[in-house]
Amino acid sequence: MRHVAVAPRAPNKLWWQTTGAYYQSIAIWGRLSNWLALVFLATLIGAAFIAPSPLLALVRFSAALASITLLIVHESLKARLTRKLLAQFAVVAQRGRQERLTREYQRYLTVLA
């Protein structure tokens, strides 16, 4: 049986711990999606105990649709923000590498002199 490697969800193990503050602005979309999923489950369970109602079915369908929509919005915003953060971190890392190379080259020149 051949195993397929799954791409990591984050660049490193500490990604979500160190970048959590950046994602606070979009967290509301995830929370709203979760609450609407809870409403869907509550109406689904409620439908088992009370007589079927077209209004309850409409609420259940609307909550499920809105929950899925908000989940898609949250995940797309999270992906966009992650790409933006990775680009910013790449610039900072490149600057750090360039500064380190410059220091090493200056050190090399002082050893030669």
Secondary structure as the mmCIF struct_conf table of DSSP 4:
data_model
#
loop_
_struct_conf.conf_type_id
_struct_conf.id
_struct_conf.beg_label_comp_id
_struct_conf.beg_label_asym_id
_struct_conf.beg_label_seq_id
_struct_conf.end_label_comp_id
_struct_conf.end_label_asym_id
_struct_conf.end_label_seq_id
HELX_LH_PP_P HELX_LH_PP_P1 ARG A 2 PRO A 8
BEND BEND1 ARG A 9 ASN A 12
TURN_TY1_P TURN_TY1_P1 LYS A 13 LEU A 14
HELX_RH_AL_P HELX_RH_AL_P1 TRP A 15 THR A 19
HELX_RH_3T_P HELX_RH_3T_P1 GLY A 20 ILE A 26
HELX_RH_AL_P HELX_RH_AL_P2 ALA A 27 PHE A 49
BEND BEND2 ILE A 50 ILE A 50
HELX_RH_AL_P HELX_RH_AL_P3 PRO A 54 LEU A 112
#
